[in-house]
Amino acid sequence: MKIAVKAAPVYSADGSKLIGSLEPGRQVITLAQSGAGTIIAYILGLVRTADAASLVEQSEWEKNAGIVEKFLSYAASQVGCLYVSGAQGQTMTPALIRKLEKNDSNYKRALKAYNKHAAAGTTLVAYDCSGLVMAFIENAQRLVPSDKNANGIYYSLCDAITENEIRGGDLVFKKNRTNSRMRHVGIYMGDGTVVHSKGRDCGVVRTPLRSDGWSRYGRLKCFKGAAAAATFYRVLRYMKACMIGDDVREVQKKLVSKGFDPKGTDGVFGPKTQAALMGFQKANGMEQDGTVTREVWDRLMA
């Protein structure tokens, strides 16, 4: 078993086609080694030799990874778990679901999802939205002293930030329409997606940041001074549905530092970022296609 310490693109087994990516913290089984790279079982595909350093033994990663990297790895690994009210990573049984779900209708919905997972042989671990966060920062890492719901996490455990400031490991919230209470929380993954325990019918999912109506943003005080490093793991370009993420923001910051102003560092790859990038490419004798490949990324970060 190995673990990805930084993001890496994944190719088909013959190396000809990009088919996915490894997120930092993703566990993989290595199946074979060749001159072209490493065959893995996460997606049956190839991590190219240039990206082989992305894979290290899990014990080494756990020794050296920062708290935010561990938080993001944990969140990514919970996708597919069940939603049960009050759950914080327990393995469910019908009796435990009945104990946690006070409402009969909600109990039946949660039990239906449980039975579906049990029949398919998939995970029976469950969380509610705040439980997904608290299971890590309270139970696993002992970073905070007591349990909180989504509202308590926002007002007691976080410093409020704006959407433009958001980075991997920050939390996103939904606010009640009629008052200032927070009713739902998710974990921003740094690549334009959020992991959250969405509900009894969905379980723990990973969805685009802009698809679920998040309206408040917070940075955990217990993570103060810690941040996940932005790494190259996907080609960036301007598209109609703009790419967003920490990697885009890092590109924008580097463009500013090198004198090519993208008119903001909001983490959104829009036409102004494309224009600034093309200016950088021209000044450095590169193809002016407005695309961030690994070569362009490395030149920007140099």
N, C-alpha and C positions, 0 to 999 in steps of 0.2 A: 504494500500500500504506500502510495506517495501522496503528497499534497502540494497544490499550486501556491507558491509564495507570492506570485504576481500574476496578473492576467496574461493569457496566451491564446492566440487563435488556434483553432483545431481544424485540421484538413481531413478529407477522405483518406482512406488507408493507402491509396496510391499517391497521395500528396497533390492531386490535381485540382481539388475544389475545396473552398472554404465552407465548412458546414456548421461551425459554432465557435464557442469560446469557453475557456476556463475562467471562472471567477476566482480571485484570491481566496484561499481557504478550501477550495473544492478538493475532495478526496478522489483519487483515481487508482485503478489497478493497472499496472503496466503489463502488457501481454507479450511484447517482443521489442527488440532493438534492431535498427538497421542504420546504414550510412545516412539515410534520409531523415531519421528521427526515431521517435518512440511511439509505438502503438499502444493506445490506452483503451480502457473499457468504459469510461464515462460516456462518451459517444464513441462508437467504434471508428477511430480516425487516427490521424497522425499529428503529433506536435513536432514541428520542424526542428532541426538541429539547432538553429539560431535561437529557438525559444526553450531549449531543453533545460536551461537553468531555472525555468519557472517551476520545475518539479523537484521537490526535496522530500526527504523522509518526514512523516508527520511529527515524530518526536523532536526533530530539529526545528520544524516550523513552530511548534508550541513553545519551545524554549526562546525563540527569537522574535516572534510576532508581537506587535503592539496590541493594546487593548481594543482599539477600533477595528483592526484587522480580524481579531478573534470574534468580535461582536458581529461583523459582517459575515464571516464564515459560518458562525452559529445560525444567523438569520437565514442564510441561503439554504442551510441543511434542513431547516424545518418546513420548507415548502412541501405541501402535500399532507401535512398533519391535520387532524380534526379540530373543529371549534366546539368547545363546551364551556359554558359560563363558569368562571372561577378557576378554570384549569390552568396549570403552570408547568406543563410537561409531563403530567402523569400518564401512565398507560391506562386507558379506559376499560371499564367493564360496564355492563348494563346497570349494575347496582351503584357504581360510582357516578354514572351519568344521572341516575335518578336522585342521588344525594345532592349533586351540584346544581341540577336544573330544577328550580322550584316550580316553574310554570309547566303545566302538563303538555301544552302545545309545543313548547320549546323542547321538552324532554323527548317527545315523539320525533321531532325533526332531527335532534342530535342522535337519537338511537337509530334512525333510518340511515344516516351517514355512517354511523359506527358499523351497522350490519353490512353495508356496502363494502366498507374497507375490510371487515372480517372475512367476507366471502371471497374478496379478491386477494387476500393475503397481504394487504398493504398496511402501513403503519396505523397503530391504534393510539398513538400519543396525541394529546390534545392541549390546546391553549385557548384562552380568550385573548382579546386584543392587547390588553395591558399585561396579561400573564406572559405573553411572548417576550415582552421587554423585561419584566421583573424576574423571570426565570433566569436570565443571564446576569443582570446587574445586582440582584439581591441574592438569589439562591446559589448561582454558580460562582460568581466573583466576589460576593460579599462587599460590594461597593456602596450600598445604601443599607440603612438599618431596618427598614420596615416596608411592608407592601403598600402599593398605591394603585388606584385606578387611573384611567386615562387623564382625568381632570387633575388628580394629585400629581401625576408624573409631570404634567405641563407646568403647573404653578409651584410645585415644591422642588422638583428635581432638575428643571431645565432653565437655561437662560433663553429668553425669547430672541429669535433671529428672523430675518426676512427670507423670502423665497430665494432672492438673489445670493444670499450668503450660504445657502444650504450645501452641505458636502456629505460624503459617505459617513455613516454612523450617526447622523442627526435624525431627529424624530419629526414626523409630520402628524398633524391632528385635524380632526373635524370638530367644529364647534356647533353647539345647539343653535337653532335659528332664533330662539326667543330669549336666550340668556347667554352668559359668557362661559358656561360650562363646556368642557371638552368631552365628547362622547365616543371618540374612536382615535386610536393611535397606530402608526405604522413606522417602520424602520427604512430610512432612505439608504439605498445601496450604492449611490455614487455614480450610477450609470443611467440615470433617468427612470429608474424603477423603484418600487416600494414593496417590501415584504410586510404583510399584515395578516392577522387572523380575521378574515372578512366577515364570517358568519357561519351559522350551522349548515347552510346549504353549500358553502364554498370551501370552508376550512382555511388553511394558511395558503396564501397565494402570493404571486409576484406580478405586479401590475404596473403599467406606466404611471409616472408621477402625476400626469395631467389627466388621468382618466377617472379619478375617484373623488374629486371635489375637496381635496385638502385645502385648508384655509389658514392654518397656523403652523408655525415651525419652531422647533426648540433644539437646543444643544445641551446634552447632558452635562451637568456640572461635574459629575464624577469622572468625566473624560477630559476635563479641562487641560488644554495644552497638547492633547493627542489628536492626531488626524491621520486618516489613511492616505498613503501616497498615491497620487494619480499615476497610472501606468498606461502604456499603449496596449490595447487588446482588441481594437476594432478600427477599421478605416473610417475616418470622419470626412463628411462632405455636406454641402448644403442640399437639402431636400425639401419638398413641400411640407412634410411633417418634420419639422426641425429636430435634429438630434440634440439631446441635452445630456449633461453629465459633468462630473468632476474633470474628466479628460478634456472636454471642450473648454471648460473654464481655465484649465492649465495651459492649453494652447493659446487662449486669448491673453492670459497674463504674460506669456513668453513673447507674443507678438508685440504687446505694449512695451516690454522691456527692450525690444530690439528696434523700436521706432516705427512699428506698423500698427496703427491704432484701429482696433475693431469696433470702436465706439461703445465699449462696455465689456465687463467681464462677468456676464450673467449666466454662463454655462449653456447658452443657446447658440447653436451653429446656424446663424442667419446669413443673409447676403452681405452684410457689412464685415462679418468675420471672414467670409469667403474672399471678399475684395482685399482685405488686409493680408490674408494668407497668400494670395496671388502676388501681391507686392513683395512679400518676403521671398517667394519662390523666384521671382524675376531677379531680385537683387542677388540671389545666391546661385544663379545659373541653372535653376531647376525647371522642369516642365511646369508651366503655369496653368494647372488644371484645378486649383482650389481644393485639392484633396490631401488629407493628412494620412499618408502611408507611414509605415515604420521608418523609412528613410527620412521623410519630412519631420516626423516626430523627433527622431534622434538629432537632426540638425537644429530644430527649435530648442531642444533641451540642452544642447551643448553649451 
